[in-house]
Amino acid sequence: MKYKANIQIMPQAALLDPQGKAVTQGLQQMGYTSIEQVRVGKNITMEVESDTEAGATAIVDESCKKLLANLIMETYSFSLTLI
């Protein structure tokens, strides 16, 4: 079976997000004064071939831990859908 993984990677809440701060300031300078605290992260999609959802979950989780996310500075979450 083939699964589609939608992975969200974000900076940890305790860490500064310079890119998010720059976006926040830019939007506020454009007149969007009600916007506060923008955080910028990554969205990754991938297709995974696995016999079971549990197997696909394990593959995506391991991929995030080993390559996609820097666990010292980032957190991740993901969802799977059967395609």
C-alpha positions in Angstrom: 0.0 0.0 0.0 1.1 3.5 -0.6 0.8 6.3 2.0 1.2 10.0 1.7 3.0 11.7 4.6 2.5 15.4 5.4 5.3 16.5 7.7 5.4 19.8 9.6 8.7 20.9 11.1 8.8 23.9 13.3 11.5 25.6 15.5 11.1 24.7 19.1 9.0 27.2 21.0 11.8 28.1 23.4 14.1 29.1 20.6 14.2 32.4 18.7 13.0 32.3 15.2 14.8 35.1 13.3 13.0 34.3 10.0 9.6 34.4 11.7 10.6 37.7 13.4 11.5 39.2 10.1 8.2 38.1 8.5 6.3 39.5 11.5 8.0 42.9 11.2 7.5 43.0 7.4 3.8 42.3 7.7 3.4 44.9 10.4 5.2 47.4 8.3 2.8 46.6 5.5 -0.1 47.6 7.8 -1.0 44.2 9.2 -0.6 45.4 12.8 -2.8 42.7 14.3 -0.4 40.0 13.2 2.0 38.9 16.0 4.5 36.1 16.6 4.9 34.5 13.2 6.9 31.2 13.3 8.4 29.9 10.0 8.9 26.2 9.5 9.0 23.5 6.8 6.3 21.4 5.2 7.4 18.2 3.6 5.3 15.6 1.7 6.5 12.2 0.8 5.0 8.9 -0.5 5.9 5.8 1.4 5.3 2.2 0.3 4.5 -0.1 3.2 2.3 -3.1 3.9 0.8 -1.5 7.0 0.1 2.0 8.4 2.3 1.2 11.4 5.2 0.4 9.0 4.7 3.6 7.1 4.6 5.5 10.4 7.8 4.0 11.5 9.5 4.9 8.2 8.4 8.5 8.4 9.2 8.9 12.0 12.7 7.5 11.5 13.3 9.7 8.5 12.3 12.8 10.5 14.6 11.8 13.4 17.6 10.9 11.2 17.5 13.5 8.5 14.6 15.8 8.1 14.4 17.5 11.5 17.2 18.8 13.7 15.9 17.6 17.0 18.1 20.0 19.0 16.3 23.0 17.4 13.1 21.7 15.8 10.0 19.7 16.5 8.0 17.7 14.0 4.6 16.1 13.5 3.1 14.3 10.6 -0.1 12.7 9.3 -0.5 9.8 7.0 -3.2 9.2 4.4 -3.7 6.1 2.2 -3.4 6.9 -1.5 
